[in-house]
Amino acid sequence: MLTTEPFKTPAYLMWFDDHPKHSLAQKVAEAAQRYLERFGVTPNTALVHPLDRPPSVADIPQAVRVTATVGRHTLWVGVES
C-alpha cells in the first residue's frame, strides 16, 4: 500500500568505529556525513558512551551527550529539536 505521508527523518543513526587512532571528532564527522547522505539532513546531536568522550569536544559541531545506554566505540548521530 502506498502512503502519501511525508518521509520522516529517523531520530538516530548508529555508527561503530573502534579504531584507536580515530578521534571522536573524526568519528562524529564520518557518521554525520553518512547521516546526511542517507537522510538528507545534517544531524545536530551525537550520543556517546561515557568512556569514549574526550575531555574537550570543542572541535565537534554537533552537541555531544554522554549516555551509558550507548555501547563502547559506538555513537548515535541524529536530529533533536
C-alpha positions in Angstrom: 0.0 0.0 0.0 1.3 3.4 -0.9 1.1 6.3 1.5 1.0 10.0 0.9 2.6 10.8 4.3 5.9 12.6 4.0 9.1 10.7 4.9 10.1 11.3 8.5 13.8 11.5 9.3 14.7 8.8 11.9 16.0 10.1 15.2 19.4 8.4 15.1 21.9 6.5 13.0 24.2 4.1 14.9 27.9 4.3 14.0 30.6 1.9 15.2 34.3 2.7 15.0 36.8 1.1 17.4 39.9 2.3 15.5 42.2 3.6 18.2 43.7 6.3 16.0 40.4 7.9 15.1 39.5 10.8 17.3 35.9 11.3 18.4 35.7 14.4 16.2 36.6 12.2 13.1 34.2 9.5 14.1 31.3 12.0 14.5 32.2 13.7 11.2 32.1 10.4 9.3 28.8 9.4 11.0 27.3 12.8 10.3 28.3 12.6 6.7 26.7 9.2 6.3 23.5 10.5 8.1 23.4 13.4 5.6 23.9 11.1 2.6 21.2 8.7 3.8 18.5 11.1 5.1 19.3 14.4 3.6 19.6 16.2 6.9 22.6 17.2 8.9 22.5 15.8 12.4 22.8 18.1 15.4 23.5 15.7 18.2 25.9 12.8 18.9 25.4 10.3 21.8 28.5 8.6 23.1 29.5 6.2 25.9 31.0 7.9 29.0 34.4 6.2 28.4 34.6 7.4 24.8 34.1 11.1 25.5 37.3 13.1 25.4 38.0 15.9 27.8 37.2 18.5 25.2 34.5 18.4 22.4 35.1 22.0 21.2 36.1 20.8 17.7 32.8 18.8 17.2 29.9 20.9 15.7 27.2 18.6 17.0 26.1 18.6 20.6 27.8 15.7 22.3 25.8 14.0 25.1 27.0 11.1 27.2 24.8 8.2 28.0 25.6 4.7 29.3 23.0 3.1 27.0 25.3 3.6 24.0 27.9 0.9 23.7 31.6 1.4 23.8 33.1 2.6 20.4 29.6 3.3 19.2 27.9 6.6 18.7 24.5 7.6 17.6 24.1 10.8 15.5 20.7 12.3 14.9 18.4 15.3 14.9 17.0 16.6 18.2 14.7 19.6 18.4 
